[in-house]
């Protein structure tokens, strides 16, 4: 009878197919709590390839959750780490130290505790400020850096940046603001998600809005978030000092055409010598949500490129 050999043959083919499917499956993303700098820092981790690890740093009104679409695209070659900044997500809430210099030291301590030394950095919004402060303090440990749509306090004419058009929210902290937003976190964040987008209907998705509002609604999280903004005057002093020593590693700047535009690229060239500036056409501030494919294509291209292939240029991307 040929039934048994045929069955074995079909099973063998099926197993080979499953193995091939598994080989091309997206790397698993794991949650980790890393003890560093006296804090517990929640981190998403994926990948185990040989190339330089990349650290993804989120911005205000979001958490490490924002990087979930990008992580699989980078984790096929390297370890990818996406921490919740201290105070955000499920990381510890420090009593102080929300200036970006200190936050960068916290993330650096986390990277060291996980056994990594040299990294590539990507930061959006507040995260780009932390990334810059990390690179400025530990330049020999940063292979490349990507800044995604916001600004660098203390650099150039920074107080005229587009994102500072509504100054009220940068002075919105303390007991009364906390009472006003308690239970209304989403109403508060809608200002950012809608008004900083090119089109509010194509900004942060509904499911993510619910997730972030719920996450920041946990005890102490809104107060910590306010402190990220409250620290800008100190950040401006620190960054003005950092800017005196230009960064030499390759830098990619991704700016939304309808948000930071050329301003962030111009700022970057005041603090670094090898800047690759890309304006994402039609996008506002929320690059990962408004223009995910264009943004992730640029990110993956830059991060995966051999260092010798990165060079200074500016262009627009669809």
N, C-alpha and C positions, 0 to 999 in steps of 0.2 A: 504494500500500500504506500502511496505517495503523500498521504494526508499529513503524517508526522513530519517528514522532511520539509514539505511545503509550509507547515505551520512554523517550524523552526526558522525557515528562511524569512517568512513574513515578520516573525518576532524580532529576528536579527535586524531586519531593515528598519523596523519601528524603533528599536533601541538606538540604532545609529542616528535616525532622524531626531529622536529626543535629545541625544547627546549634542547634535549640531545646534538644535534649538536652544539648549541650555547654554552652549558656548557663546551664543549671540544674545542671550537674555541680558536685560539691564542689571548691572551690579546691585546687590542688595544694599539698602541704606539702613544703617544701625544707629540706634540712639545710645549715646554714652554720656555719663556724668564724670567729668574730669576735675579732680581736685587740684587747684593751682591758685597761687596768690591769696590763699586764705578763703577762696570761693569754690563753689561747685558750679562748673560751667557746663551746661547742656550742649552737646555737639552731635550733629548728624555726621556720620562717617560712612564712606563707601570706597571701594576700590583697593587694590594692593599692588599696582604696577610699579615699575622701577623708576619712573620719571619723578621729577620734583613735585612734592605735594602742593596742593593749592588750598588756600584758606579763603572762604567766601564770607563776607561780612555784610549783614543786612542793615537796613536803614530804619528810620523812625516810622511808627505805625505798622511795622511788619516784624517778622522774626526770621529765623533760619528756614522756616517753611517756604519762604519766597524762592529758595534755590532748588526746590525739588525737581523742577523740569530740567535744570541745567546739570545737576549732579551726575546723572547717567552718561551724559555726553563727554564728561571729563574723566570719569572713574575707570574707563577702559585702559588707561595708561598709568594711573597714579592714584595715590590716596587723596581723597577729597574730604575736607573738613569744613563744616558749616556750623559755627557756634551761635548760640543765642548770646548777644552781648550781655555782660553783667547788668542785671536789672530787668532784662527782657525775657520773654518766653518762660522757660522754667529754670534759668540760671539764677544763682544767688543774687539777692539785692544788697549791694554794699551800702554801708552807712554814708560813704562819700566817695569821691574819685570818679565822677562822671565826666570830667574833662577828658578829651580824646587822647592826651598823652598817657594818662593813667589807664584808660581802657585798653590802649595798645599794649601797655606793659602787662596787663592781665591776660590778654590774648597770647602774647609772647610766652608768658609763663605756662599757659595751657599747651602751646605747641611744644615747648621744651619738655613738659611733663609727659607728653605722649611720645617722646623720643625723636622728635624731628628738629632739625636745625635750619636748613635752608628751605624756603617756601616761595611760592608765588602767591600774590595777594590780589583779591578782587573785593571792592567795596562799593556799595550803592548808598547814596544819601549820607546819613550819619556814618555808615560803614566806610565810606570813602575817606572820611576824616580820620577814622581809626586806622585805616590802612596806610594813609600818608604818615601819620604819627609813628606807626610801626616801622615803616621803611626809613624814616628820618632818624629814628633812634637805633635801628639795627640794620644799617645799609648792607653790611657784608653778609647778612642772612636772608636777604630778599633778592630773588633772581629776576622777578618782574613784578609790576604793579599795574592794576587796572582801576581807574576812577570812573564811576558811573553816575552821572547827572546829580550834581548839587553844587557845592562851592567849597573853597578853602578859606575859613575865617582868617583874617589878618594878612591876606595876600592881595596886593594890588587894591583896586577900588571895590573891595568885596562887599561893602554895605549897599551897593547899588545893584546887586545881582537880582535877577527876576524872582527867585524864591523868597526874597526878603520884602516883596511888595506889601505883604500883610504882616506888619511888625508885631501885631498884637499877640500872636501865638508864641513869639520868642520871649515874651514877658509874662506869659500866662503860667504861673506856678504859685504854690502856697495853698493855704487852707481853703480859701474861698473858691478858687478854680477847681480844686479837687472835689469840693462839695457840688459844684455846678455840673461836673461831668460824671459824677458817680451814678451808675446805672444808665448813663447817656453817652457812654464811650463811643458808640458808633456815630452818633450825631456829630461829635467833635471830630472824629477821623474822616467823616465824609467831606469836610472842608479840604483836607489834603488829597484824598483819593479822587475827588471830583474837580476841584479848582486847579490842581496842578497837572491835570491830564489834558491832552489835546481834545479829547472827547470823553466825557464822563461815562458814556455808555460802553466804551471800550477800554476802561481802566481796570482797576482791581476787581476780579470777578466776585459775584455774590457770595459764593461759598467761602472764599478767602476773607471777605469782609466780616462775615459772621465769626470765622475762626479768630481773626485778629481782635475784634471787639471783645469776644469772650476771653481771650488770653490776657489782653491788657486790663480787663475788668477784674482780674484777680487781685487780692490785697497787695498793695504796695507798688503795683506795676505802673499805674498812671503817674504816681509821684516820681518814680524813677525816670519815666519817659520825659516828664517835664524838665528833669535835671539835665538831660542830654542837651536841651536847648538853652537852659539857664547857664550852662558852662561856656557858651560861645565867647564871652569877653576874655576868659582865661585861655581858651583855644586860640584866639586871635594873637595874644601875646606869645604863646608858645610857637605858633606856626610862623610868625614873623621871624622868630629866632631860627627855626629850622630852615627857613628859606634862604638863609645866608650861606648854607652849604648845599648846593644843588645836588639832587639825586642823579646818579649816573646809570642806574639800571633801566632797561626798556620800560616805557610807560605807555599804556593805552588809555585814551580818554574817550568814553562813549557819552555823548550828550544828546538829549532830545532836541530836535529842531524847534519845538514849541515850548521848550523849557530853558535849560542852561545855554543851549546853542554854543556859539563860539566863545562865550565868556569863560567857561571852565577850561577849555583848551588853552586860552590865553593865560589863565592863571597857572595851569600846569607848566607852561613854558617859562614861567617865572621861578619855578622851584625844581625843574628837572631839565636835563640836557638832551634826552632822547625820547621825545614825545610823539606818539602816533595818534593823531586826533581824528575821530570819526563822528560825524553828526548823523543821527538816525532820523531820516526824513519822516515828517508827519507825526512824530511821537512827542508826547509830553514827558513829564518827569518819570513815569512808571514804566521804564524801558522793558523790564521783564514781562510785564502784563500787556502793554500797549503794542509793543513790537517784538514779541518773543523770538521769532525766527531770525530776524535781522540781528538782534542783539546777541543771541546765542551763537550765531554763525561767526560774528566778529570775535566774540570771547574765545570760542574754541580754536579759531584760526590763530589768534595771538598767543594763547597759552600753549598750544601744541607746536608752534613754530620754533625751530632751532634759534637760539639767541642771536646768532649771526645774521638771521634773516629779518630781524626787526629793525626798522629804520624810521627816521622822522618823516612824517607826512601828515597831510590833512585831506579829508575827503568826506563826501556824503554817502550814506548807505540807505537803500530802500528798506 
